[in-house]
C-alpha cells in the first residue's frame, strides 16, 4: 500500500516543473501588476507568472489623510522568497555547491593511530581541542 502511495507521489512530482517554478519566482517583476498610471491591475488581469509569485494578498480600507473623511483601499502583497528561489536555481545549475572537499595525506590508519596516541598522552581534551 505504501509503495503505491509513493508511486502516485512520484508521478505528481516533476523535477523540471519544479525548477521552472523556481525560475518564475526568481525572475518575477511585480511592476507587471500595475498600469502606466501606477494603479494596481485587478487580480484577474495579472499575468500567470506574476500571480504565482504572490504568496498572499490582504485588502483593507484605510484613512491615509487624517481628517479628510475618505478611506482608500490598501492592498498588501506578500511575495514568495525570491532570493531562496535564486539559490535553488543556482544549486540546480551547479553554480553553488554545498560540500567540503578535504584532502588527507598519508594512510588513514596512520592518521587514526596518531590521533589516538595524542588522546592517550593527554594532548587532546574531551572537546577535541589541543593542549600546549
N, CA, C and O atoms as a GROMACS GRO file, in nm:
protein
  528
    1UNK      N    1   0.082  -0.119   0.000
    1UNK     CA    2   0.000   0.000   0.000
    1UNK      C    3   0.087   0.126   0.000
    1UNK      O    4   0.060   0.221  -0.073
    2UNK      N    5   0.192   0.125   0.083
    2UNK     CA    6   0.283   0.240   0.090
    2UNK      C    7   0.357   0.258  -0.043
    2UNK      O    8   0.382   0.370  -0.086
    3UNK      N    9   0.391   0.146  -0.107
    3UNK     CA   10   0.460   0.152  -0.236
    3UNK      C   11   0.373   0.221  -0.341
    3UNK      O   12   0.422   0.301  -0.421
    4UNK      N   13   0.244   0.189  -0.340
    4UNK     CA   14   0.152   0.253  -0.436
    4UNK      C   15   0.141   0.403  -0.411
    4UNK      O   16   0.138   0.482  -0.504
    5UNK      N   17   0.135   0.441  -0.283
    5UNK     CA   18   0.128   0.583  -0.247
    5UNK      C   19   0.254   0.655  -0.292
    5UNK      O   20   0.246   0.766  -0.345
    6UNK      N   21   0.370   0.594  -0.272
    6UNK     CA   22   0.495   0.655  -0.316
    6UNK      C   23   0.501   0.667  -0.468
    6UNK      O   24   0.554   0.764  -0.521
    7UNK      N   25   0.447   0.568  -0.536
    7UNK     CA   26   0.444   0.571  -0.681
    7UNK      C   27   0.356   0.686  -0.732
    7UNK      O   28   0.393   0.757  -0.825
    8UNK      N   29   0.239   0.703  -0.670
    8UNK     CA   30   0.150   0.813  -0.708
    8UNK      C   31   0.216   0.948  -0.682
    8UNK      O   32   0.205   1.039  -0.763
    9UNK      N   33   0.286   0.959  -0.568
    9UNK     CA   34   0.355   1.082  -0.534
    9UNK      C   35   0.465   1.112  -0.635
    9UNK      O   36   0.483   1.227  -0.676
   10UNK      N   37   0.539   1.009  -0.674
   10UNK     CA   38   0.646   1.026  -0.773
   10UNK      C   39   0.589   1.073  -0.907
   10UNK      O   40   0.654   1.150  -0.978
   11UNK      N   41   0.468   1.027  -0.942
   11UNK     CA   42   0.405   1.072  -1.066
   11UNK      C   43   0.368   1.220  -1.060
   11UNK      O   44   0.367   1.288  -1.162
   12UNK      N   45   0.336   1.269  -0.940
   12UNK     CA   46   0.297   1.409  -0.925
   12UNK      C   47   0.415   1.505  -0.924
   12UNK      O   48   0.401   1.621  -0.960
   13UNK      N   49   0.531   1.456  -0.884
   13UNK     CA   50   0.648   1.542  -0.872
   13UNK      C   51   0.725   1.541  -1.003
   13UNK      O   52   0.771   1.437  -1.049
   14UNK      N   53   0.737   1.658  -1.061
   14UNK     CA   54   0.808   1.674  -1.187
   14UNK      C   55   0.927   1.767  -1.162
   14UNK      O   56   0.907   1.888  -1.148
   15UNK      N   57   1.049   1.715  -1.155
   15UNK     CA   58   1.165   1.799  -1.126
   15UNK      C   59   1.181   1.916  -1.224
   15UNK      O   60   1.221   2.026  -1.184
   16UNK      N   61   1.151   1.893  -1.351
   16UNK     CA   62   1.163   2.002  -1.449
   16UNK      C   63   1.064   2.114  -1.420
   16UNK      O   64   1.097   2.232  -1.431
   17UNK      N   65   0.943   2.075  -1.382
   17UNK     CA   66   0.844   2.177  -1.348
   17UNK      C   67   0.885   2.254  -1.223
   17UNK      O   68   0.865   2.375  -1.214
   18UNK      N   69   0.941   2.182  -1.126
   18UNK     CA   70   0.984   2.247  -1.002
   18UNK      C   71   1.090   2.353  -1.030
   18UNK      O   72   1.084   2.462  -0.973
   19UNK      N   73   1.185   2.324  -1.117
   19UNK     CA   74   1.289   2.424  -1.147
   19UNK      C   75   1.230   2.538  -1.229
   19UNK      O   76   1.274   2.653  -1.215
   20UNK      N   77   1.132   2.509  -1.314
   20UNK     CA   78   1.066   2.617  -1.389
   20UNK      C   79   0.991   2.710  -1.294
   20UNK      O   80   0.992   2.832  -1.311
   21UNK      N   81   0.925   2.652  -1.193
   21UNK     CA   82   0.854   2.734  -1.094
   21UNK      C   83   0.951   2.820  -1.015
   21UNK      O   84   0.924   2.938  -0.990
   22UNK      N   85   1.064   2.762  -0.975
   22UNK     CA   86   1.166   2.840  -0.903
   22UNK      C   87   1.215   2.954  -0.990
   22UNK      O   88   1.236   3.065  -0.941
   23UNK      N   89   1.232   2.929  -1.119
   23UNK     CA   90   1.277   3.034  -1.211
   23UNK      C   91   1.171   3.143  -1.224
   23UNK      O   92   1.203   3.262  -1.226
   24UNK      N   93   1.044   3.103  -1.234
   24UNK     CA   94   0.936   3.202  -1.244
   24UNK      C   95   0.937   3.294  -1.123
   24UNK      O   96   0.922   3.416  -1.137
   25UNK      N   97   0.954   3.236  -1.005
   25UNK     CA   98   0.956   3.317  -0.883
   25UNK      C   99   1.081   3.404  -0.877
   25UNK      O  100   1.074   3.520  -0.836
   26UNK      N  101   1.194   3.348  -0.918
   26UNK     CA  102   1.320   3.421  -0.912
   26UNK      C  103   1.320   3.541  -1.006
   26UNK      O  104   1.377   3.645  -0.974
   27UNK      N  105   1.256   3.528  -1.121
   27UNK     CA  106   1.258   3.634  -1.222
   27UNK      C  107   1.130   3.718  -1.225
   27UNK      O  108   1.110   3.797  -1.316
   28UNK      N  109   1.045   3.701  -1.126
   28UNK     CA  110   0.919   3.775  -1.126
   28UNK      C  111   0.942   3.924  -1.106
   28UNK      O  112   1.035   3.965  -1.036
   29UNK      N  113   0.859   4.005  -1.168
   29UNK     CA  114   0.868   4.151  -1.158
   29UNK      C  115   0.728   4.205  -1.128
   29UNK      O  116   0.641   4.202  -1.214
   30UNK      N  117   0.708   4.254  -1.005
   30UNK     CA  118   0.574   4.299  -0.968
   30UNK      C  119   0.533   4.426  -1.042
   30UNK      O  120   0.418   4.468  -1.031
   31UNK      N  121   0.624   4.486  -1.115
   31UNK     CA  122   0.587   4.601  -1.198
   31UNK      C  123   0.479   4.565  -1.298
   31UNK      O  124   0.405   4.652  -1.345
   32UNK      N  125   0.469   4.438  -1.332
   32UNK     CA  126   0.367   4.392  -1.426
   32UNK      C  127   0.227   4.392  -1.365
   32UNK      O  128   0.129   4.366  -1.435
   33UNK      N  129   0.218   4.419  -1.236
   33UNK     CA  130   0.087   4.423  -1.169
   33UNK      C  131   0.021   4.561  -1.178
   33UNK      O  132  -0.091   4.579  -1.131
   34UNK      N  133   0.090   4.656  -1.235
   34UNK     CA  134   0.042   4.795  -1.236
   34UNK      C  135   0.028   4.848  -1.378
   34UNK      O  136   0.101   4.808  -1.469
   35UNK      N  137  -0.070   4.939  -1.395
   35UNK     CA  138  -0.085   5.004  -1.525
   35UNK      C  139   0.012   5.121  -1.535
   35UNK      O  140   0.092   5.144  -1.444
   36UNK      N  141   0.007   5.194  -1.645
   36UNK     CA  142   0.102   5.304  -1.668
   36UNK      C  143   0.082   5.421  -1.572
   36UNK      O  144   0.173   5.502  -1.554
   37UNK      N  145  -0.034   5.431  -1.510
   37UNK     CA  146  -0.060   5.536  -1.412
   37UNK      C  147  -0.020   5.493  -1.270
   37UNK      O  148  -0.032   5.571  -1.176
   38UNK      N  149   0.026   5.370  -1.256
   38UNK     CA  150   0.068   5.320  -1.126
   38UNK      C  151  -0.043   5.257  -1.044
   38UNK      O  152  -0.024   5.226  -0.927
   39UNK      N  153  -0.159   5.238  -1.105
   39UNK     CA  154  -0.269   5.172  -1.034
   39UNK      C  155  -0.257   5.022  -1.051
   39UNK      O  156  -0.223   4.971  -1.158
   40UNK      N  157  -0.287   4.952  -0.942
   40UNK     CA  158  -0.279   4.806  -0.947
   40UNK      C  159  -0.390   4.749  -1.034
   40UNK      O  160  -0.506   4.789  -1.024
   41UNK      N  161  -0.351   4.655  -1.118
   41UNK     CA  162  -0.449   4.586  -1.202
   41UNK      C  163  -0.533   4.494  -1.114
   41UNK      O  164  -0.487   4.449  -1.010
   42UNK      N  165  -0.657   4.465  -1.155
   42UNK     CA  166  -0.736   4.366  -1.080
   42UNK      C  167  -0.668   4.228  -1.090
   42UNK      O  168  -0.600   4.198  -1.189
   43UNK      N  169  -0.685   4.147  -0.988
   43UNK     CA  170  -0.616   4.018  -0.981
   43UNK      C  171  -0.639   3.934  -1.106
   43UNK      O  172  -0.546   3.868  -1.154
   44UNK      N  173  -0.761   3.934  -1.160
   44UNK     CA  174  -0.788   3.852  -1.278
   44UNK      C  175  -0.704   3.895  -1.399
   44UNK      O  176  -0.689   3.818  -1.493
   45UNK      N  177  -0.651   4.017  -1.398
   45UNK     CA  178  -0.571   4.067  -1.510
   45UNK      C  179  -0.420   4.045  -1.490
   45UNK      O  180  -0.341   4.077  -1.578
   46UNK      N  181  -0.380   3.992  -1.374
   46UNK     CA  182  -0.239   3.968  -1.350
   46UNK      C  183  -0.191   3.854  -1.438
   46UNK      O  184  -0.262   3.755  -1.456
   47UNK      N  185  -0.071   3.866  -1.495
   47UNK     CA  186  -0.015   3.754  -1.571
   47UNK      C  187   0.007   3.632  -1.480
   47UNK      O  188   0.039   3.647  -1.362
   48UNK      N  189  -0.012   3.513  -1.535
   48UNK     CA  190   0.002   3.390  -1.456
   48UNK      C  191   0.135   3.383  -1.383
   48UNK      O  192   0.140   3.345  -1.266
   49UNK      N  193   0.244   3.418  -1.452
   49UNK     CA  194   0.376   3.402  -1.390
   49UNK      C  195   0.396   3.499  -1.273
   49UNK      O  196   0.476   3.471  -1.184
   50UNK      N  197   0.325   3.611  -1.272
   50UNK     CA  198   0.334   3.704  -1.158
   50UNK      C  199   0.238   3.659  -1.048
   50UNK      O  200   0.271   3.669  -0.930
   51UNK      N  201   0.122   3.612  -1.086
   51UNK     CA  202   0.026   3.562  -0.986
   51UNK      C  203   0.088   3.451  -0.902
   51UNK      O  204   0.063   3.443  -0.782
   52UNK      N  205   0.167   3.366  -0.965
   52UNK     CA  206   0.229   3.256  -0.890
   52UNK      C  207   0.339   3.304  -0.797
   52UNK      O  208   0.379   3.230  -0.707
   53UNK      N  209   0.389   3.426  -0.815
   53UNK     CA  210   0.493   3.481  -0.728
   53UNK      C  211   0.435   3.545  -0.602
   53UNK      O  212   0.508   3.578  -0.509
   54UNK      N  213   0.302   3.564  -0.600
   54UNK     CA  214   0.237   3.630  -0.487
   54UNK      C  215   0.194   3.524  -0.384
   54UNK      O  216   0.116   3.434  -0.415
   55UNK      N  217   0.248   3.537  -0.262
   55UNK     CA  218   0.215   3.442  -0.156
   55UNK      C  219   0.080   3.474  -0.093
   55UNK      O  220   0.003   3.383  -0.059
   56UNK      N  221   0.050   3.603  -0.077
   56UNK     CA  222  -0.079   3.641  -0.018
   56UNK      C  223  -0.115   3.783  -0.057
   56UNK      O  224  -0.030   3.865  -0.091
   57UNK      N  225  -0.245   3.810  -0.051
   57UNK     CA  226  -0.300   3.943  -0.079
   57UNK      C  227  -0.390   3.978   0.038
   57UNK      O  228  -0.476   3.900   0.077
   58UNK      N  229  -0.369   4.098   0.092
   58UNK     CA  230  -0.454   4.146   0.201
   58UNK      C  231  -0.507   4.284   0.161
   58UNK      O  232  -0.429   4.377   0.137
   59UNK      N  233  -0.638   4.296   0.154
   59UNK     CA  234  -0.701   4.424   0.118
   59UNK      C  235  -0.776   4.478   0.239
   59UNK      O  236  -0.840   4.404   0.313
   60UNK      N  237  -0.766   4.610   0.257
   60UNK     CA  238  -0.837   4.674   0.369
   60UNK      C  239  -0.861   4.820   0.336
   60UNK      O  240  -0.798   4.876   0.246
   61UNK      N  241  -0.953   4.880   0.409
   61UNK     CA  242  -0.982   5.023   0.395
   61UNK      C  243  -0.892   5.098   0.494
   61UNK      O  244  -0.867   5.051   0.605
   62UNK      N  245  -0.844   5.215   0.453
   62UNK     CA  246  -0.752   5.290   0.538
   62UNK      C  247  -0.771   5.439   0.511
   62UNK      O  248  -0.786   5.482   0.397
   63UNK      N  249  -0.770   5.516   0.617
   63UNK     CA  250  -0.778   5.661   0.604
   63UNK      C  251  -0.636   5.715   0.603
   63UNK      O  252  -0.576   5.735   0.708
   64UNK      N  253  -0.583   5.739   0.483
   64UNK     CA  254  -0.444   5.781   0.468
   64UNK      C  255  -0.422   5.924   0.518
   64UNK      O  256  -0.320   5.953   0.580
   65UNK      N  257  -0.516   6.012   0.491
   65UNK     CA  258  -0.505   6.152   0.535
   65UNK      C  259  -0.606   6.174   0.647
   65UNK      O  260  -0.727   6.182   0.623
   66UNK      N  261  -0.556   6.186   0.767
   66UNK     CA  262  -0.644   6.204   0.884
   66UNK      C  263  -0.730   6.328   0.867
   66UNK      O  264  -0.682   6.435   0.828
   67UNK      N  265  -0.857   6.312   0.896
   67UNK     CA  266  -0.949   6.424   0.894
   67UNK      C  267  -1.015   6.453   0.761
   67UNK      O  268  -1.105   6.536   0.754
   68UNK      N  269  -0.974   6.386   0.653
   68UNK     CA  270  -1.038   6.415   0.524
   68UNK      C  271  -1.166   6.334   0.504
   68UNK      O  272  -1.241   6.359   0.409
   69UNK      N  273  -1.191   6.237   0.591
   69UNK     CA  274  -1.314   6.159   0.584
   69UNK      C  275  -1.318   6.058   0.471
   69UNK      O  276  -1.421   5.995   0.448
   70UNK      N  277  -1.209   6.043   0.398
   70UNK     CA  278  -1.204   5.949   0.287
   70UNK      C  279  -1.123   5.826   0.326
   70UNK      O  280  -1.021   5.835   0.395
   71UNK      N  281  -1.172   5.714   0.281
   71UNK     CA  282  -1.097   5.590   0.303
   71UNK      C  283  -1.050   5.536   0.170
   71UNK      O  284  -1.125   5.527   0.073
   72UNK      N  285  -0.925   5.500   0.167
   72UNK     CA  286  -0.866   5.442   0.048
   72UNK      C  287  -0.855   5.291   0.065
   72UNK      O  288  -0.847   5.239   0.176
   73UNK      N  289  -0.855   5.222  -0.048
   73UNK     CA  290  -0.831   5.078  -0.046
   73UNK      C  291  -0.680   5.057  -0.042
   73UNK      O  292  -0.606   5.108  -0.126
   74UNK      N  293  -0.636   4.981   0.056
   74UNK     CA  294  -0.495   4.947   0.069
   74UNK      C  295  -0.482   4.798   0.040
   74UNK      O  296  -0.553   4.715   0.096
   75UNK      N  297  -0.390   4.765  -0.049
   75UNK     CA  298  -0.366   4.626  -0.083
   75UNK      C  299  -0.222   4.594  -0.047
   75UNK      O  300  -0.128   4.659  -0.095
   76UNK      N  301  -0.205   4.493   0.037
   76UNK     CA  302  -0.072   4.448   0.076
   76UNK      C  303  -0.044   4.316   0.007
   76UNK      O  304  -0.124   4.223   0.013
   77UNK      N  305   0.069   4.310  -0.058
   77UNK     CA  306   0.111   4.187  -0.125
   77UNK      C  307   0.231   4.129  -0.052
   77UNK      O  308   0.322   4.201  -0.012
   78UNK      N  309   0.229   3.999  -0.035
   78UNK     CA  310   0.345   3.930   0.017
   78UNK      C  311   0.391   3.836  -0.093
   78UNK      O  312   0.312   3.757  -0.145
   79UNK      N  313   0.518   3.845  -0.128
   79UNK     CA  314   0.571   3.763  -0.236
   79UNK      C  315   0.648   3.644  -0.178
   79UNK      O  316   0.695   3.648  -0.064
   80UNK      N  317   0.658   3.540  -0.258
   80UNK     CA  318   0.740   3.427  -0.217
   80UNK      C  319   0.885   3.472  -0.213
   80UNK      O  320   0.920   3.572  -0.275
   81UNK      N  321   0.967   3.400  -0.143
   81UNK     CA  322   1.106   3.436  -0.118
   81UNK      C  323   1.191   3.426  -0.246
   81UNK      O  324   1.232   3.317  -0.286
   82UNK      N  325   1.214   3.541  -0.307
   82UNK     CA  326   1.288   3.546  -0.433
   82UNK      C  327   1.434   3.500  -0.418
   82UNK      O  328   1.479   3.418  -0.497
   83UNK      N  329   1.507   3.549  -0.318
   83UNK     CA  330   1.647   3.502  -0.304
   83UNK      C  331   1.657   3.351  -0.284
   83UNK      O  332   1.750   3.288  -0.334
   84UNK      N  333   1.564   3.293  -0.212
   84UNK     CA  334   1.566   3.147  -0.190
   84UNK      C  335   1.549   3.074  -0.322
   84UNK      O  336   1.615   2.972  -0.345
   85UNK      N  337   1.463   3.123  -0.408
   85UNK     CA  338   1.441   3.058  -0.537
   85UNK      C  339   1.561   3.075  -0.629
   85UNK      O  340   1.592   2.986  -0.708
   86UNK      N  341   1.628   3.188  -0.621
   86UNK     CA  342   1.751   3.207  -0.698
   86UNK      C  343   1.857   3.108  -0.649
   86UNK      O  344   1.928   3.048  -0.728
   87UNK      N  345   1.866   3.093  -0.516
   87UNK     CA  346   1.960   2.997  -0.458
   87UNK      C  347   1.930   2.855  -0.507
   87UNK      O  348   2.022   2.781  -0.543
   88UNK      N  349   1.803   2.817  -0.508
   88UNK     CA  350   1.766   2.684  -0.556
   88UNK      C  351   1.807   2.663  -0.702
   88UNK      O  352   1.856   2.556  -0.739
   89UNK      N  353   1.787   2.765  -0.785
   89UNK     CA  354   1.826   2.754  -0.925
   89UNK      C  355   1.978   2.742  -0.938
   89UNK      O  356   2.027   2.660  -1.014
   90UNK      N  357   2.052   2.823  -0.862
   90UNK     CA  358   2.198   2.817  -0.866
   90UNK      C  359   2.247   2.678  -0.826
   90UNK      O  360   2.338   2.624  -0.889
   91UNK      N  361   2.187   2.620  -0.723
   91UNK     CA  362   2.227   2.486  -0.680
   91UNK      C  363   2.196   2.385  -0.790
   91UNK      O  364   2.277   2.297  -0.818
   92UNK      N  365   2.080   2.397  -0.849
   92UNK     CA  366   2.040   2.304  -0.956
   92UNK      C  367   2.137   2.313  -1.074
   92UNK      O  368   2.171   2.211  -1.134
   93UNK      N  369   2.182   2.432  -1.106
   93UNK     CA  370   2.272   2.453  -1.219
   93UNK      C  371   2.418   2.426  -1.183
   93UNK      O  372   2.506   2.433  -1.268
   94UNK      N  373   2.443   2.394  -1.055
   94UNK     CA  374   2.580   2.365  -1.012
   94UNK      C  375   2.663   2.488  -0.987
   94UNK      O  376   2.786   2.479  -0.975
   95UNK      N  377   2.600   2.604  -0.977
   95UNK     CA  378   2.674   2.728  -0.952
   95UNK      C  379   2.706   2.745  -0.804
   95UNK      O  380   2.796   2.820  -0.767
   96UNK      N  381   2.630   2.675  -0.718
   96UNK     CA  382   2.657   2.672  -0.575
   96UNK      C  383   2.666   2.525  -0.535
   96UNK      O  384   2.579   2.445  -0.568
   97UNK      N  385   2.772   2.493  -0.465
   97UNK     CA  386   2.789   2.355  -0.419
   97UNK      C  387   2.799   2.357  -0.268
   97UNK      O  388   2.874   2.437  -0.210
   98UNK      N  389   2.724   2.270  -0.205
   98UNK     CA  390   2.727   2.260  -0.060
   98UNK      C  391   2.804   2.135  -0.021
   98UNK      O  392   2.748   2.036   0.026
   99UNK      N  393   2.932   2.142  -0.040
   99UNK     CA  394   3.015   2.032   0.004
   99UNK      C  395   3.153   2.086   0.038
   99UNK      O  396   3.192   2.194  -0.005
  100UNK      N  397   3.223   2.011   0.115
  100UNK     CA  398   3.356   2.049   0.158
  100UNK      C  399   3.450   1.940   0.114
  100UNK      O  400   3.433   1.824   0.151
  101UNK      N  401   3.549   1.977   0.035
  101UNK     CA  402   3.650   1.880  -0.009
  101UNK      C  403   3.768   1.888   0.086
  101UNK      O  404   3.824   1.995   0.110
  102UNK      N  405   3.805   1.773   0.141
  102UNK     CA  406   3.918   1.766   0.232
  102UNK      C  407   4.016   1.664   0.176
  102UNK      O  408   3.978   1.552   0.140
  103UNK      N  409   4.141   1.703   0.170
  103UNK     CA  410   4.244   1.612   0.124
  103UNK      C  411   4.329   1.572   0.243
  103UNK      O  412   4.380   1.657   0.316
  104UNK      N  413   4.342   1.444   0.263
  104UNK     CA  414   4.423   1.390   0.373
  104UNK      C  415   4.540   1.316   0.310
  104UNK      O  416   4.523   1.230   0.224
  105UNK      N  417   4.659   1.352   0.356
  105UNK     CA  418   4.776   1.282   0.303
  105UNK      C  419   4.812   1.169   0.398
  105UNK      O  420   4.787   1.176   0.518
  106UNK      N  421   4.870   1.067   0.344
  106UNK     CA  422   4.909   0.952   0.424
  106UNK      C  423   4.795   0.854   0.436
  106UNK      O  424   4.684   0.878   0.387
  107UNK      N  425   4.823   0.742   0.501
  107UNK     CA  426   4.721   0.639   0.520
  107UNK      C  427   4.627   0.680   0.631
  107UNK      O  428   4.670   0.736   0.732
  108UNK      N  429   4.501   0.654   0.614
  108UNK     CA  430   4.400   0.689   0.714
  108UNK      C  431   4.426   0.615   0.846
  108UNK      O  432   4.403   0.668   0.954
  109UNK      N  433   4.475   0.492   0.834
  109UNK     CA  434   4.504   0.416   0.955
  109UNK      C  435   4.612   0.485   1.038
  109UNK      O  436   4.604   0.489   1.161
  110UNK      N  437   4.714   0.539   0.970
  110UNK     CA  438   4.821   0.610   1.040
  110UNK      C  439   4.768   0.736   1.107
  110UNK      O  440   4.809   0.768   1.219
  111UNK      N  441   4.677   0.807   1.041
  111UNK     CA  442   4.620   0.930   1.098
  111UNK      C  443   4.535   0.897   1.221
  111UNK      O  444   4.541   0.968   1.322
  112UNK      N  445   4.458   0.789   1.213
  112UNK     CA  446   4.375   0.748   1.328
  112UNK      C  447   4.464   0.709   1.445
  112UNK      O  448   4.437   0.748   1.558
  113UNK      N  449   4.570   0.632   1.418
  113UNK     CA  450   4.661   0.590   1.525
  113UNK      C  451   4.727   0.711   1.589
  113UNK      O  452   4.738   0.718   1.711
  114UNK      N  453   4.771   0.808   1.508
  114UNK     CA  454   4.836   0.928   1.561
  114UNK      C  455   4.738   1.006   1.649
  114UNK      O  456   4.777   1.058   1.754
  115UNK      N  457   4.613   1.014   1.610
  115UNK     CA  458   4.511   1.083   1.690
  115UNK      C  459   4.487   1.011   1.821
  115UNK      O  460   4.476   1.074   1.926
  116UNK      N  461   4.480   0.881   1.816
  116UNK     CA  462   4.460   0.802   1.939
  116UNK      C  463   4.579   0.818   2.034
  116UNK      O  464   4.562   0.827   2.155
  117UNK      N  465   4.700   0.821   1.977
  117UNK     CA  466   4.820   0.840   2.059
  117UNK      C  467   4.817   0.976   2.128
  117UNK      O  468   4.852   0.987   2.246
  118UNK      N  469   4.775   1.080   2.056
  118UNK     CA  470   4.766   1.213   2.118
  118UNK      C  471   4.663   1.214   2.231
  118UNK      O  472   4.686   1.275   2.335
  119UNK      N  473   4.552   1.147   2.210
  119UNK     CA  474   4.448   1.140   2.315
  119UNK      C  475   4.504   1.066   2.437
  119UNK      O  476   4.486   1.109   2.550
  120UNK      N  477   4.573   0.955   2.412
  120UNK     CA  478   4.629   0.876   2.522
  120UNK      C  479   4.733   0.956   2.602
  120UNK      O  480   4.745   0.938   2.723
  121UNK      N  481   4.806   1.041   2.536
  121UNK     CA  482   4.909   1.121   2.604
  121UNK      C  483   4.850   1.248   2.666
  121UNK      O  484   4.922   1.326   2.727
  122UNK      N  485   4.721   1.268   2.650
  122UNK     CA  486   4.655   1.385   2.711
  122UNK      C  487   4.675   1.514   2.635
  122UNK      O  488   4.655   1.622   2.690
  123UNK      N  489   4.716   1.504   2.509
  123UNK     CA  490   4.740   1.625   2.430
  123UNK      C  491   4.614   1.676   2.363
  123UNK      O  492   4.614   1.786   2.308
  124UNK      N  493   4.507   1.600   2.368
  124UNK     CA  494   4.378   1.644   2.314
  124UNK      C  495   4.275   1.625   2.423
  124UNK      O  496   4.262   1.517   2.480
  125UNK      N  497   4.200   1.734   2.453
  125UNK     CA  498   4.097   1.728   2.555
  125UNK      C  499   3.971   1.662   2.504
  125UNK      O  500   3.963   1.624   2.387
  126UNK      N  501   3.872   1.650   2.591
  126UNK     CA  502   3.746   1.584   2.555
  126UNK      C  503   3.673   1.656   2.445
  126UNK      O  504   3.602   1.593   2.366
  127UNK      N  505   3.689   1.788   2.438
  127UNK     CA  506   3.618   1.865   2.334
  127UNK      C  507   3.692   1.866   2.203
  127UNK      O  508   3.647   1.931   2.109
  128UNK      N  509   3.806   1.796   2.193
  128UNK     CA  510   3.879   1.790   2.068
  128UNK      C  511   3.985   1.898   2.057
  128UNK      O  512   4.059   1.901   1.958
  129UNK      N  513   3.997   1.987   2.156
  129UNK     CA  514   4.097   2.093   2.148
  129UNK      C  515   4.232   2.040   2.192
  129UNK      O  516   4.241   1.949   2.275
  130UNK      N  517   4.336   2.097   2.135
  130UNK     CA  518   4.471   2.053   2.170
  130UNK      C  519   4.523   2.133   2.288
  130UNK      O  520   4.488   2.250   2.305
  131UNK      N  521   4.604   2.070   2.369
  131UNK     CA  522   4.669   2.136   2.482
  131UNK      C  523   4.814   2.160   2.446
  131UNK      O  524   4.878   2.076   2.384
  132UNK      N  525   4.864   2.274   2.485
  132UNK     CA  526   5.004   2.305   2.456
  132UNK      C  527   5.098   2.235   2.550
  132UNK      O  528   5.220   2.251   2.540
   0.00000   0.00000   0.00000
